[in-house]
Amino acid sequence: MVMKSATVSPIGIRCAAAALLILVAIPWSINIASAQTTSLSRDGEGVPQLKNFLVPNQQEGIAHESIVDPARYFVGPSDIIAVNIWMSPPLSFNLTVTPEGTLIIPTVGEIRVIDLTLEETKELVLTGARKKYLSAEITTTLVKPRPIIVMVTGTVLNPGLYTLTSIDRAHRAIEEANRPTRLQTNENVEKFLREMSTRNVVLKHRNGSMERIDIAKFLASKDDRWNPFLREGDMIIVPRMNKRKNVFGVYGEVNTPGRFEFVEGDSLTDALQIGQGFTRIALRDSVDISSLDEDGTHLRVLTVDAERILAGENENIPLQPGDRILVRSRKEMREDYRVRVEGEVLFPGYYPITKNQSRLSEVIRQAGGVTEFAALKAAVLYRRSVDPAEVITERLLSLRGGISAEDSADYYVETELRLRQERVNVDFARLMAGDSTQDVVVRDDDIITVPSNRGTIYVFGQLVSPGHVPYVPGQSVEYYVGMVGGFTDRARRDDVRVIKTGTKQWLLPTETVVEEGDYIWVPKEPDRPFSYYMTIASQTASVLAVILGIGVVITQISN
């Protein structure tokens, strides 16, 4: 019997090699819970394919402010690190740093990584793996940062231990320590925020080394050294700030003016940086630094060219507690001066004007002119002279005068109208007819309102059929009253008033001419109880008795 030689296909060789490699890796995988090899599948041609290769379990729910810098990130226990060996077939291991600070790589061995940066860890992994895999490309990647426990103490709402992550900065721990519990209120938080230091915070590492945390400088410069990443065992000590003495001020044309905490070594450039730099209109070449002597009785003002100092051309100026920095602004007249036109014009909206030079007629022309339906007699130009932030103060100042009791209510109403919208006395009908005396200068935020021509007079009150009546030029109040059926029995005919459509003033019919859009108001005789008339009669009788008594006395004296 002739024995046939066995034929081994290339696919079989690949499968045998893969199986051998898996058998070698099994002992290592037993000791490492997080070790994971790449699963392989084959296509129709028998070529190994990668299935879900290198899809790490990314940490969910954690915001990253930027990518992790391998040179600054320190590796520690529970970090998950992916080691990839790019060969045929490739190998991928998601490894967890052990509590002893080591990284156990299957087929390579154990590497101590505690207190090393991620950059140094990558170098050690590459060196160790290169001994076994001479020509393969080897990469190391941080997949999931570890949780850490840090202590926060000092002037914070809730001192204690806090669980964060290794990609959190120091300020995050301080925020957590100032987060109120269910039994605390925002008032409790505000008290500590007013008293706690943000620039003299001490970060103490477990090896005894210390760093100073300066949140204000970090926000201004984004320099990591002022707000470092945390590590397990860190302690953050937040001291109390003396907000009266241990401060300096930055005022004027900087982006964030205010009072800031002083730390030893602060300079002019530090203060300007904390103030978020100059605004566009800042006078950078003449910045004032005001300093008091120790007894606070003498003020010294130093004017410097801050632009040259920032450029390194002039020497920097050291600061002392209590110094104040004033950045002046150059004269800038360009602003968004505008007025609003609404109502019966061709193009309502906002229109640009110049400062204290543009005329009312120019704005009307920009708006396309008035329409044929415009009620020029009722058109109004409103102005607001009091800043909205100063309304309360202006209202109180207006009430300081000696106002009589009977005038106080009316004065209060008129003052409220003035504070909300002042009326500029303009006759738009005369303006559109070419009267230059009505062509006033408009101001920023003026409002021009041109109402519609209603063509009616509204008559209401104690009338038979109140309502709108077509306007007839030259007609009197009696005409419009007759058009609605005349007065009712309860009408107070002597108290009829004409309410002007533009000013809303109440006038007697003899004091004005009825114009289009006006209102005619007829009040009602009040309902009087019988006791009211008895009281009037009694008072009248009393007055007559007094008069008769006086007359008798005079007669007796004469006799």
C-alpha positions in Angstrom: 0.0 0.0 0.0 1.4 3.3 -1.0 1.2 6.0 1.6 0.3 9.5 0.3 2.2 12.4 1.7 0.1 14.9 3.6 -0.3 18.3 2.0 -0.4 21.3 4.3 -2.0 24.4 2.9 -0.8 28.0 3.7 -4.1 28.6 5.5 -3.4 25.7 7.7 0.0 27.0 8.6 -1.5 30.4 9.5 -4.1 28.8 11.7 -1.5 26.6 13.5 0.6 29.7 14.2 -2.3 31.6 15.5 -3.3 28.7 17.8 0.2 28.4 19.1 0.4 32.1 19.8 -2.9 32.0 21.7 -1.7 29.0 23.8 1.4 31.0 24.8 -0.7 34.0 25.8 -3.1 32.0 28.0 -0.9 31.8 31.2 -0.3 35.5 31.1 -4.1 36.2 30.6 -5.0 34.2 33.7 -3.1 36.7 35.9 -4.3 39.8 34.2 -8.0 40.5 34.3 -7.9 43.3 31.7 -5.7 41.6 29.1 -7.6 41.2 25.8 -6.4 39.7 22.5 -7.7 40.7 19.2 -10.4 38.4 17.8 -9.7 37.3 14.2 -12.1 36.2 11.4 -11.5 35.1 7.9 -13.0 36.2 4.7 -13.8 34.0 1.7 -10.1 34.0 0.6 -8.9 32.7 4.0 -7.1 36.0 4.9 -7.2 37.0 8.6 -9.5 40.0 9.1 -9.6 42.3 12.2 -12.9 42.3 14.0 -13.5 45.3 16.3 -9.8 45.8 16.5 -8.8 48.4 19.1 -12.2 49.7 20.2 -11.3 50.7 23.8 -13.9 51.1 26.5 -13.7 54.9 26.7 -14.8 56.5 30.0 -18.3 57.9 29.6 -19.7 61.1 31.2 -16.3 62.9 31.7 -15.6 66.1 29.8 -12.0 66.5 28.6 -10.8 70.1 28.3 -8.1 69.0 25.8 -6.0 66.0 24.7 -3.9 64.4 27.4 -0.3 65.6 27.3 1.9 62.5 27.7 4.7 64.7 29.1 2.5 66.0 32.0 0.2 63.0 32.8 1.5 60.8 35.6 0.6 57.1 35.4 -0.9 55.5 38.4 -2.9 52.4 39.7 -6.1 51.6 37.7 -5.1 53.5 34.6 -6.1 51.4 31.6 -3.4 51.4 28.9 -3.6 49.8 25.5 -0.4 48.2 24.2 -0.5 47.4 20.4 2.1 45.2 18.7 1.7 45.7 14.9 2.7 42.3 13.4 1.0 39.6 11.5 -1.3 38.9 13.1 -1.4 42.1 15.3 -1.7 41.9 19.0 -3.7 44.3 21.2 -3.8 44.3 25.1 -5.9 46.6 27.3 -3.9 46.5 30.5 -4.6 47.9 33.9 -1.8 49.3 36.0 -1.7 47.2 39.2 -2.1 48.6 42.7 1.7 48.1 43.1 2.3 50.5 40.1 3.3 47.9 37.5 2.1 47.1 34.0 2.1 43.4 33.1 2.4 42.9 29.4 1.7 39.3 28.1 4.7 37.8 26.2 6.9 40.7 27.5 6.8 40.8 31.3 6.2 43.3 34.2 7.2 47.0 33.9 7.2 49.4 36.9 5.5 52.6 35.9 4.5 54.2 39.2 5.3 58.0 39.4 6.3 58.0 35.7 4.8 60.2 33.1 2.9 58.7 30.2 5.7 59.7 28.0 8.3 57.8 30.1 5.9 54.8 30.3 5.7 54.6 26.6 9.5 54.5 26.3 9.8 51.7 28.9 7.1 49.7 27.1 8.8 50.2 23.8 12.2 49.2 25.3 10.8 46.0 27.0 8.7 44.9 24.0 11.5 45.5 21.5 13.5 42.7 23.2 10.9 40.2 22.0 9.5 41.8 18.9 12.5 43.2 17.1 10.9 44.6 13.9 7.2 45.1 14.9 5.9 48.6 15.4 4.8 49.0 19.1 2.4 51.7 20.3 1.1 52.6 23.8 -2.0 54.6 24.4 -3.9 55.8 27.5 -7.4 54.4 27.1 -9.1 55.3 30.4 -7.8 57.6 33.1 -8.0 56.3 36.6 -10.2 57.5 39.5 -8.3 59.2 42.3 -9.0 60.4 45.9 -7.8 63.8 47.0 -8.3 65.8 50.2 -9.6 69.4 50.3 -9.3 71.4 53.5 -9.2 75.0 54.7 -11.7 77.7 53.8 -14.2 75.6 51.9 -17.8 74.7 52.5 -17.3 70.9 53.0 -13.7 69.8 53.7 -13.0 66.2 53.2 -12.0 63.4 50.7 -13.3 63.6 47.1 -13.2 61.1 44.3 -12.1 62.6 41.0 -10.2 61.5 37.9 -6.6 61.9 37.0 -7.5 64.3 34.2 -9.2 66.7 36.7 -7.4 69.9 37.7 -7.1 71.3 41.2 -9.9 73.8 40.8 -12.3 70.9 40.2 -11.7 69.6 43.7 -12.3 73.0 45.2 -15.6 73.2 43.3 -16.7 69.9 44.6 -15.8 71.0 48.2 -18.0 74.0 47.7 -21.0 72.2 46.4 -23.8 72.5 48.9 -25.5 69.4 50.4 -29.2 69.1 50.8 -29.1 70.8 54.2 -27.0 73.7 52.9 -28.0 76.8 50.9 -26.4 79.0 48.2 -25.9 81.6 51.0 -23.6 79.2 52.7 -21.6 78.8 49.5 -21.4 82.6 48.8 -20.0 83.2 52.3 -17.0 80.9 51.6 -16.6 82.1 48.1 -16.2 85.7 49.5 -13.6 84.6 52.0 -11.6 81.9 50.3 -8.3 82.5 48.5 -8.0 81.6 44.9 -4.4 82.6 44.3 -2.6 81.3 47.4 -4.0 77.8 47.4 -1.4 75.1 48.3 -1.3 71.7 46.6 0.7 69.2 48.6 1.6 65.9 47.0 2.1 62.6 48.9 5.8 62.8 48.4 5.9 66.0 50.4 6.5 68.4 47.5 4.2 71.4 47.2 2.9 73.7 44.5 1.0 77.0 44.5 -2.4 77.1 42.8 -3.4 80.4 41.2 -6.8 80.1 39.5 -6.8 83.8 38.4 -3.5 83.4 36.6 -4.6 80.1 35.1 -7.7 81.6 33.6 -5.7 84.5 32.2 -2.7 82.5 30.8 -3.9 78.8 30.6 -0.5 77.9 32.0 -0.8 74.4 33.6 1.5 75.2 36.4 -1.0 77.5 38.0 -3.8 74.8 38.0 -2.1 71.4 37.7 -3.7 68.0 37.2 -4.3 66.0 40.4 -2.8 62.8 41.5 -3.9 60.3 44.1 -3.0 61.3 47.7 -2.9 65.0 46.9 -4.0 67.5 49.5 -5.4 71.0 48.7 -5.2 73.6 51.4 -7.4 76.7 50.7 -6.4 79.7 53.0 -8.6 82.6 53.9 -8.2 85.8 51.9 -8.0 89.3 53.4 -10.2 91.0 50.9 -9.5 94.5 52.3 -5.7 94.6 52.6 -4.3 91.7 50.5 -5.7 93.0 47.2 -4.9 95.2 44.2 -7.2 96.9 41.7 -7.3 97.0 38.0 -9.7 99.6 36.6 -10.5 101.3 33.3 -10.0 99.9 29.9 -9.2 96.3 30.6 -11.5 93.4 29.7 -12.2 92.3 33.3 -11.7 95.3 35.6 -12.1 94.7 39.4 -10.3 94.0 42.7 -8.1 90.9 42.8 -6.2 89.0 45.4 -2.5 90.0 45.8 0.3 87.4 46.1 3.9 88.1 46.7 5.8 88.7 43.5 2.9 90.2 41.5 3.8 92.7 38.9 2.1 95.1 36.5 2.1 92.4 33.7 0.5 89.9 36.1 -2.2 92.4 36.9 -2.9 93.2 33.3 -3.0 89.6 32.4 -5.4 88.8 35.3 -7.6 91.7 34.0 -7.7 89.8 30.6 -5.7 92.5 28.8 -6.4 95.9 27.2 -9.6 96.8 25.4 -9.5 98.3 21.9 -9.6 101.9 23.1 -7.1 101.6 26.0 -4.3 104.2 26.3 -1.5 101.6 26.7 1.4 104.1 26.9 0.2 106.0 29.9 -1.0 103.6 32.6 -1.2 104.9 36.2 -0.1 102.9 39.2 -1.3 104.4 42.5 0.5 103.3 45.7 0.0 104.2 49.3 2.7 104.3 51.9 2.4 102.0 54.9 0.4 104.4 57.1 -2.0 105.1 54.2 -1.5 108.9 54.2 0.6 109.6 51.1 -0.3 108.6 47.6 2.3 108.1 44.9 1.2 107.8 41.2 3.6 106.4 38.7 2.7 106.7 35.0 4.3 104.0 32.8 4.3 102.8 29.2 2.7 99.4 29.7 3.0 98.5 26.0 6.8 98.7 26.1 6.8 96.7 29.4 4.7 94.0 28.0 7.0 93.8 25.0 10.0 93.4 27.3 11.6 96.7 26.3 11.1 98.4 29.7 11.5 96.9 33.2 8.5 95.4 34.8 6.9 97.1 37.8 6.5 95.1 41.0 3.2 95.6 42.9 2.4 96.1 46.6 -0.8 95.3 48.4 -3.4 98.0 47.9 -2.0 99.2 44.6 -4.4 100.4 42.0 -3.9 100.3 38.2 -5.8 102.7 36.0 -5.9 102.3 32.3 -7.4 105.4 30.6 -9.3 105.3 27.3 -8.6 107.4 24.3 -11.4 109.7 23.0 -13.7 107.6 20.9 -16.8 109.2 19.5 -17.8 106.3 17.2 -20.9 104.5 18.6 -24.0 102.8 17.3 -26.1 106.0 17.3 -29.5 105.1 16.0 -33.2 106.0 16.2 -36.3 103.8 15.6 -39.1 104.8 13.2 -42.4 103.0 13.5 -45.9 103.3 12.1 -46.9 104.9 8.8 -43.6 105.3 7.0 -42.5 103.4 3.9 -39.7 101.5 5.6 -40.1 101.3 9.4 -37.0 100.2 11.4 -33.7 101.5 12.9 -31.7 104.2 11.2 -28.2 105.4 11.8 -27.6 109.0 12.9 -24.6 111.2 13.8 -24.0 112.4 17.4 -26.1 115.5 18.1 -26.3 116.6 14.4 -28.9 114.5 12.5 -32.2 116.2 12.0 -35.7 114.7 12.2 -36.4 115.4 8.6 -33.3 113.4 7.5 -34.5 110.3 9.4 -38.0 110.6 7.9 -36.4 110.7 4.5 -34.3 107.7 5.2 -37.5 105.8 6.2 -38.9 106.6 2.8 -41.3 109.4 4.0 -44.7 109.1 5.5 -47.5 107.2 3.8 -50.9 108.7 2.7 -52.4 107.1 5.8 -50.2 108.9 8.3 -51.9 110.9 11.1 -49.3 113.7 11.3 -51.2 115.5 14.1 -50.8 112.4 16.3 -47.2 111.7 15.4 -44.8 111.8 18.4 -41.1 111.9 19.0 -40.2 110.1 22.2 -36.9 110.5 24.0 -35.4 108.8 27.1 -33.0 111.1 28.9 -32.6 108.9 32.0 -30.5 105.7 31.8 -32.6 102.7 32.8 -30.1 101.8 35.5 -30.6 105.2 37.1 -34.4 105.3 37.1 -34.9 104.4 40.8 -32.4 107.0 41.9 -34.0 109.7 39.6 -37.4 108.8 41.0 -36.3 109.2 44.6 -34.6 112.5 43.8 -37.7 113.8 42.1 -39.7 113.2 45.3 -37.4 115.2 47.5 -39.0 118.5 46.8 -41.8 120.1 48.8 -44.8 118.6 47.0 -48.2 119.3 48.5 -50.4 116.4 49.3 -53.0 117.2 46.6 -50.3 117.4 43.9 -48.2 114.4 44.9 -50.3 111.8 43.0 -50.3 113.8 39.8 -46.6 114.6 40.1 -45.8 110.9 40.6 -47.7 110.0 37.4 -46.0 112.7 35.4 -42.6 111.7 36.8 -43.1 108.1 35.8 -44.1 109.1 32.3 -41.0 111.3 32.1 -38.7 108.6 33.2 -40.1 106.0 30.8 -40.5 108.2 27.7 -40.2 112.0 27.4 -42.1 113.7 24.6 -40.3 116.1 22.3 -42.7 118.9 21.3 -42.8 118.6 17.5 -45.6 119.4 15.1 -45.1 116.8 12.4 -47.7 118.5 10.1 -45.8 121.7 10.1 -42.5 119.8 9.7 -43.7 118.0 6.6 -45.0 121.3 5.3 -41.4 122.6 5.4 -41.3 124.5 8.7 -37.7 124.3 9.8 -38.5 125.4 13.3 -39.9 121.9 13.9 -36.9 120.1 12.4 -35.3 119.2 15.8 -32.0 117.4 16.3 -32.6 113.7 17.1 -30.7 111.8 19.8 -29.5 108.2 20.2 -32.4 105.8 21.0 -35.1 108.3 20.1 -38.4 106.7 18.9 -40.4 108.3 16.1 -44.0 107.1 16.0 -46.4 107.9 13.2 -49.8 106.4 13.8 -52.4 105.6 11.2 -55.1 108.1 10.1 -58.3 106.7 11.6 -60.6 109.4 10.1 -62.9 109.3 13.2 -63.6 110.8 16.5 -64.4 108.4 19.3 -67.2 109.6 21.6 -67.9 107.6 24.7 -69.4 107.8 28.2 -73.0 108.8 29.0 -74.4 108.9 25.5 -77.2 107.1 23.7 -75.0 105.3 21.2 -71.3 105.8 22.0 -68.7 104.9 19.4 -66.6 106.1 16.4 -68.0 109.1 14.4 -66.5 110.1 11.0 -64.3 113.2 11.5 -65.6 116.4 9.9 -63.1 119.3 10.0 -64.3 122.3 12.0 -67.2 120.6 13.8 -67.7 121.1 17.5 -68.2 118.8 20.4 -72.0 119.3 20.2 -72.0 118.0 16.6 -70.3 114.7 17.6 -72.5 114.3 20.6 -75.6 114.7 18.4 -74.2 112.1 15.9 -74.3 109.4 18.7 -77.8 110.3 19.8 -77.2 112.9 22.4 -76.7 112.8 26.2 -78.4 110.3 28.6 -80.3 111.4 31.7 -77.3 110.6 33.8 -74.8 112.7 31.8 -72.8 115.5 33.5 -73.0 117.9 30.6 -70.9 120.6 32.2 -67.9 118.2 32.6 -67.5 117.0 29.0 -63.8 116.7 28.1 -61.8 116.4 24.8 -58.9 113.9 25.1 -56.2 114.8 22.5 -54.9 111.8 20.6 -51.3 112.8 20.7 -50.7 114.1 24.2 -53.7 112.4 26.0 -54.4 115.7 27.7 -57.9 116.3 29.0 -59.2 119.7 27.8 -62.5 121.7 28.0 -64.3 122.0 24.6 -63.8 125.7 24.8 -60.0 125.2 25.1 -59.3 123.3 22.0 -60.5 122.4 18.5 -61.6 118.8 17.9 -59.1 117.1 15.6 -58.9 113.8 13.9 -58.3 110.9 16.3 -59.4 112.8 19.4 -61.7 111.3 22.1 -64.8 113.0 23.6 -65.6 111.8 27.1 -69.0 112.4 28.9 -68.9 111.5 32.6 -71.8 110.3 34.6 -73.6 111.9 37.5 -72.5 110.0 40.7 -75.0 107.9 42.6 -75.7 109.7 46.0 -77.4 108.0 48.9 -80.1 109.9 50.9 -77.7 110.3 53.8 -75.4 112.4 51.5 -78.1 115.0 50.9 -79.1 115.0 54.5 -75.5 115.7 55.4 -75.4 118.6 52.9 -78.6 120.0 54.3 -77.4 119.7 57.9 -74.1 121.5 57.0 -76.0 124.2 55.2 -78.3 124.8 58.1 -75.3 125.0 60.4 -73.7 127.7 58.3 -76.9 129.7 58.1 -77.3 129.5 61.9 -73.8 130.9 62.4 -74.5 133.7 59.9 -77.8 134.6 61.7 -76.0 134.6 65.1 -73.3 136.9 63.8 -76.0 139.2 62.4 -77.8 139.3 65.8 -74.6 140.2 67.6 -73.8 143.0 65.2 -77.3 144.4 65.6 -77.1 144.5 69.4 -73.7 146.2 69.3 -75.0 148.8 66.9 -78.0 149.6 69.2 
